[in-house]
Amino acid sequence: MKKIPFLDLKHINGQYRDEILLAITRVLDSGWYIRGKECERFEQNFANYCGTDFCIGVGNGLDALSLIFRAYKELGVLHDRDEVLVPSNTYIASILSITQNNLNPVLIEPRLETYNLNPDLIEGLITPKTKAIMAVHLYGQPAEMMKIKGIATKHNLKVIEDAAQAHGAELEGHKVGSLSDAAGFSFYPGKNLGALGDGGAVTTNAAELAEVIRSISNYGSQKKYVNKYKGVNSRLDELQAAILNVKLQYLDRENSHRTELANFYLSELRSDKIALPKIVDGCKSAWHLFVVRSRTREIIQEALLKSGIQTLLHYPIAPHHQKAYKEWGQHSYPLSEQIHNEIFSLPISPVMQMRDAKFIVDCINNL
């Protein structure tokens, strides 16, 4: 039986095996393994790629977001119990980064068609305690940043991008990571730009913010043994930076292949049993995931699995239904609940063949 895995990381990274091994050897031979030339090179390369002045490599995507909020608190921009608007259907890391800093998340419903934050709902949730908006580019499609930034400017709010799933995505010709006051990226192995372990980065044009983030992430130190902040240890190591420098060269090519697959799905999937995602005008999605909805999700997933097609759920439980946030258990976010109850993700990756996409389409259309 034909088998189509959801994601074949071994194949994805195997394409660059020789270059990755050379990069690893270079790090090994250098004798320098934390915050050295490889990290400096990647930070510059990724800043240039995103179109920002600064990039700070950190330990992972959650740390990237959390460090942004922590730095704003150190700078006196944010204070304990300030409110941050955040999508109600995001991955829990977005919300964890807020609560880790003793800030209050205020959940806001998405648009059903795009799964991204609905800007039309923002102003109705702003209070005197509201100080920031976190825009999540969920599944790789940029949020409606122009509307969000317009509202933020009107109310003097900071805007933070959660770009963990959107490496290389664009809005009106500008790459994500450059569309806000600061953005957090994840380089978890399954991301469009994935390391061979954990990694993350912050991008920003704000020099002071970048300096504070870099210090906090290094034990609160700008100068060795001199600690200005009660910092943490969250640094992108030389090995992962070297690997990311290799893979960054191929990110646009890989995203283009994802786009070809996504466009095929969008044009050829005709089953009335599923709802397809909608792309907003001016957006260029990174297509980290291709997410569809169905009221008969389990039946479709089971049928596809019998045909050798693996699908996944991103994500099965809404944040306000997680035990970690049991204080929100009585709250109702109907659109988020519908999304979490109906969505499932079809295979899409830079090494997936078009014939596999056709097989998946045929299977779904014939259900």
N, C-alpha and C positions, 0 to 999 in steps of 0.2 A: 504494500500500500504506500502511496505517495505520502511523504511527511513534510510539512512546512512548519518549522519552528517559529515561535513568535519573534525571537531575536537570536542570531548566531554570532555572539561576541568573538568566539574563536576565529571565525572566518573574517569578520570585520577587521580585527587587529592583525590577523595573519597576512593580510595584503601588504602590510608595512613592516613585516617581520625583520627584514635585513636592516632597514633604517632605524627601527626601534632598538635592535641589538647594538648597533653602532652608538646610538645615543646613550644606552645603558653603560656600555663600555667606557664611553667618554666620561660619564659621571664617576664610575668606579675608579678610573685612572686619575681623576682629578684630585681625589682625596678630600673633596669639599662637598658636603651632602645636604646642608641646610642653608637657604638664602645665599646662594652663590650666583655665578654667572648664568647658569641655565635658568634660574628663576627670574633674574633680571631680564634676560633675553625674552622669556615668555611674557612677562608683564608688559614689556614694550611692544612686543608683537601683538598681543591681544588688545592692548589699548589702541594701537593703530587700526586693528581690524574692526573694533567696535566704534572707532571715531571719538575716543575720549582722551583726555590729557593724562589720566592716571589709571593704573590697574594695580591692585594689591593681591597677590596670591595668598590664599588662606587654606585651612585644613579641609574644609568641605562646604557644601552649599548652605547648610543651616548656619554655620558660623559666619558665612559671608553676610547673610541677612541680619543676624543677631549683632554682629560687630557694627553695622551701620547704625542701628538704634542705640547701641552702647556709646558710640562716638558722639552721636547727637546729644545724648544725655551729658557726656563730659563737656561738651561745648555749650551747655545751657540752653540748647534749642528744645529739647524734650525733658520732661520731668515725670516722676513717678505718678502713675494713674492717668496720664494723658491718654487720649483715645487715638487709635489707628484704624481707619476703615480698611477692611480686607475682604476679599470674596469669600462667601460662605461655602463654596464647593471646591476650594483649593486643597492641595495636599497639606497635611497637618504641619509640615515644617514651616510654612509661611506663618502660621499662627503661633507656633512654638517660639519663633524668633521675637515675637512681640511680648508674649507673656514672660519669657526668660528675662526680659528687661523691666519687669514690673510695670508694663504698659497694658492698657485695656484694649483688646481687639473688639471692634464693632463689625459684626458680620453683615455683608451686603450681598443681595442676590445677583446672580448672573443673568445674561441673556440666554434663553434656551437654545437658540440657534448656533451660538458661537462658544458657549460655556465660559465666556469671559465676563468680568464685572460690567454691570449695566450702569453707565455714567448718569443716566436719567434719575437714578435713585440716590445719588450721592448727597445732594444738597438737603434732602429731607432728613438725613441722618447726622448732619453736622451740628455739633453743640459747642459751647465755649471751651470744652475740654478736647475737642478734635484738633489734632496737630499734624496729622500725616495721613496719606493714602498709600496703601500698598497695591500696586497693579500687578497682577500675575498673568504672564503670557502663557496661559494654560495650553498644554499639548503642542505648543510651538507657534500658536498664532498670536501676534501682538495684540494687546488690549487696545482700547480706543483712547490712545494716549493724548491726542490733541484735545479732546473734550475733557479728559481727566485733568490735564495740565491747566486748561482754561479755568476750570472750577477751583483748582488748587491755588492759582494765582489770585483769583478773586477773594479767596478766604485766607490767604497767607498760610497755606499748608505745604509741607514737604511731600514730595512724591518719590517713592521707592519702587523700583522694578524687581519683581521676582522673575528673573530670566533663566531659571534653572533648566527649563525645557526648550529654550528658544535660541540657542546659539546660531547666529547668522540670520535670524528672521529680520524682516525690515518693515518699516512703516513709512510710506511716502518717501522712500529712498534713503531713510536713516536706519541704521542697525539698532536693534534693541541693545540696551546697555548704555546708550547715549541719549535716551529719551526722558530722563528724569534727573533728580538731584543725585541719586546713586542707585546702583543696580547690583544684585547678587547673582552669581552664577555657580552652578554645581558642575563638577567634572566626574561625577559618579560614572563607573564604566559603561552603563547603558545609555548615557546621554549622547546627543549628536556629536559633541566633542567630549569624549570620555577618556579618562586616564586608565591606568591599570591598578587602580586603588582609589581611595578618596582624594578629593581635591576641590578647591573652590576659588573664587575670586570676586573682588569688588571693583567695579568701574565707576568713575566719577570725573567731573571736571573741577571739583572743589579741592583746591590744594590743601587747605587746613583740615578738611574732613579726611582726606587721604592720609595725611601725616598722623592724625590721631588713630585712625584704624590700624595703620602699620605699627604704631607703638603698642596699642592695646593687644594686638595679636602676638606681640613678642614680649610677653610678660609685663607689658606696660612700660617698656624701655625703648628709648631712642638712642641712648648711649649705654654700652655694656656696663652692667652693675649699677646703673642709675635708673630708678623706676619712678616714673612720673604718675602712672596710673596703677590701679589694682588690676593688672592685666591677666591675660590667659595665654596659653600656648596653642596657637592655631596658625601654622605656617605651611605653605606649599613647598614640599621638599624638592630637592634637585632632580631626583629620579623621575618623579611625576612631571615636573616642569619640562624636562628634556623630552619625554614621551609626548607631551602635549604640543611641544614645538614641532615635532614630526607631523602629528595628526592635523594640526591647524592648517597646514598647507593644503590639505585635501578636503577641508570642511565644506567649502562652497560646491565642490564637485559632488560630494556625497549628498548634500542638501538638494542639489539639482535632480539627482536620481530619486530621492524621496518624493520630490514634487511631481516627477513623471508618473510614479506609482499612484500618488494621491489623485492626480488628474484623471488617471485611468479609472480608479475607483469611482470618482465623482461622475464621470461620464457614462460608465457602463453599469453601475449598480442600479437596478430598476425595481427591486423588490419593494412592495408596499408594506413589508414587514419591518423595515428599518428606516430610520431618519438619518440623513447624511449631515455632516457639519457644513456650516456656511462660512465663506471667507468674506470678510469685510473689504470693501473697495479700498485700494491703496495699501493693502496688507500683502506681505510675502511671508507666508508661514514657513517655519523650519520643518514642519511635519514630523516633529518628534514622535507623535502618536497619531494614528488615524482612528478617531473615536466615533462610533455610531450609537444610535439608541434604538431599543426595541422593547415593547411590552412583553414579548415572548423571548426575552434574552436567553434564558436557560435552555429553552428548546433549540434555538438557533446554535448556541455554543455547542451543545451536545451533538447536533447533527454535523457541525463542522469538524468537531473532534473525531467523529467516526470516519470522516473523510481524510483524517491526518492533518487537519489545520488547527494549530494552537492559537487561542485567543486569550486575552487577559482582561481584568477589570481595573480601571484607573479612574475612580477608586470606589470600592464597594460600600464604605461607611462614611457618611457625612461627618465633618469635624464636630458638629454639635451633638452627634450621637456617640462620640467616642467616650469611653470611661474617663480618659484623661481630662475631659471637660464636662464632667457630669453635672456641673452647675448650670449648663445650658440645656439640660435634657428636656425641659418643658417648653423650650423655644421651638417655634415652627418656621421653617424656611422651605416652603412647598416646592419651589423650582429646584432647589438643591436636592431635596429628597427625591424628586422625580428623576433627576439626572443620575444620582447615585444608584437608584433602583433599576435604571434602564440601560446605562451605557456599557459598552464593551469595546475593546480595541482589536482591530484587525492587524495582521502582520504588515510591517512596513520597515524597511531598513536599506542601507546603502548597498547591501550585497544580495538583496532579494531580486529574483529574476522576474521579468514581465510575464513570463509564462505561468509563474506561480500566482501572480495577481489575477491573471485570467482564469486560472483554475478556481481561485477563491470566489471570484465574481460569478462564475458559472454555477458553483455550488449554492451560493446564496440566492441567485435569481431562480434557481430550480426548486427551491424549498416550497 
